[in-house]
Amino acid sequence: MPQLADDAVEIRGLLLDPTARVVRAGDREIDFWTTEYRLLHYFMTHPGRILSPVKLLDEIWGHGACVEEHTVDVHIRRLRQTLAPTGHDLLIETLRGLGYRFRTELLPELAQVAAGAGGGDNAL
């Protein structure tokens, strides 16, 4: 069940606190543009769910917004780029033909990539 909108949520060392509008990975604060922040908040409050681009458009941009589905891909890419320094970008999974999913666990091969990225155990 999704958390309430004002509840802080933490997944794999990534903390999002909507009341303070702060995202932290360990002691590092991460700055986001508004749309990427809203995407991350939605992903983190709906972990493990497959979210189609249409669903994300409705939830993030609003019903009836005149925005193309490709816009979602662009913002997902920006979100991943912002999360990459801490390795949390690996938690956003692309499911071809379906959409995206925010993982709560890394696949073993992704965990090895994250560990090899210089972040070590502290990255995730």
N, C-alpha and C positions, 0 to 999 in steps of 0.2 A: 504494500500500500504506500502511495507517495506520502512524503512528509509534508507538514504544513509549510506554507511559503516562507514563514519567518524563522523556522528552525534551522540552526546550523547543521550542516551535514559534512561528514568526513568519510572519504573512501581512499584507501591505500595511501594515507598520509597527505591527501589533498583535502584541505578544509575550506568550505565556503560558508561564510556567515552573512546572510542577507540583511540582517538588521544593521550591520556595520558596513555592508557592501565591500567585504574583504575576502580575498582568496589567498590562502597560505599553503606553502609546501614546506613543512618543517618551520624554521624560523624566517623563511623567505616569503615576502609578500609579492604577489604577482598582480600586475595591473592589466586590466582588460578594457577593450572598448565595450560600450553598452550592449550591443547585439551579441558579441561573443560571451559576455558575462551571462546574459539571459539564456543563451544556449547551454552553457556549462551548468547553470542552475537547474535547467530543465532536465538535462542528462543526469545530473547527480541526484535529483529527486525522483527519477524513474530508471534506476539502474537495472541493467539486464533486459530491458524491453527493447524490441526492435521498433525504431521510430522512422517512419517513412518521411521523405522530404515534404510531402503534402501535410502530414501531421505537424512537422516542425514549423512549416510556414504558418499554419493556423495558430499554433501555440505561441510562437515568438513574434511574428509580424501581425497576427490578428486575422480573423475570418474576413475573406473578401479583399485582402490586401493585393494590390497590383504588383506582385513580385514574382519573378520566374523561379522555377524549381532550382535552376542552376545557381541562384543566389545562395541557397542553402550550402551547396558545395564550396563556394567561395568562403563563406563564414566558418564552415567546418575546418577548412584549410588554415584560416587565420587562427582559429582556436587551437588547433594542433601546433602551429608554429609558436604560439605563446606558451603552451604547456611543454614543448620539447626540451627546454633546458633542464627540467626536473624529471623528464622521462614519463610524465603523466599523459603525454600525447598517445602513448601506446594503449591507453584505456579506451580510446575511441575507435571502435571497430566499424569498418565499412562492410556491409553485406550487399554484394552486387544484386541489383534488381529489387532489393527490399528497403534499404535505407541504412541507418546507423544504430549502433548499440553502445552504451557506456558499460564497460566491463567492470566488475568488482574484483576479478582475479585475472592475472595475466596467464596466457598460455606459456608453457615452459620455454618455448623458443623465443617468445617476446621478452620474458624475464632475462634470458641470457643476453639479448640485444641491449636491454636497459642497463644491465650490469656492466656490459662492455663499453657503454657510452661514457664512462668516466664517472657516473653517478654512484656506482657501488650500491650497497644496501640502503644508503640514505636516500637514494633517488625515488624509491617507491616504498 
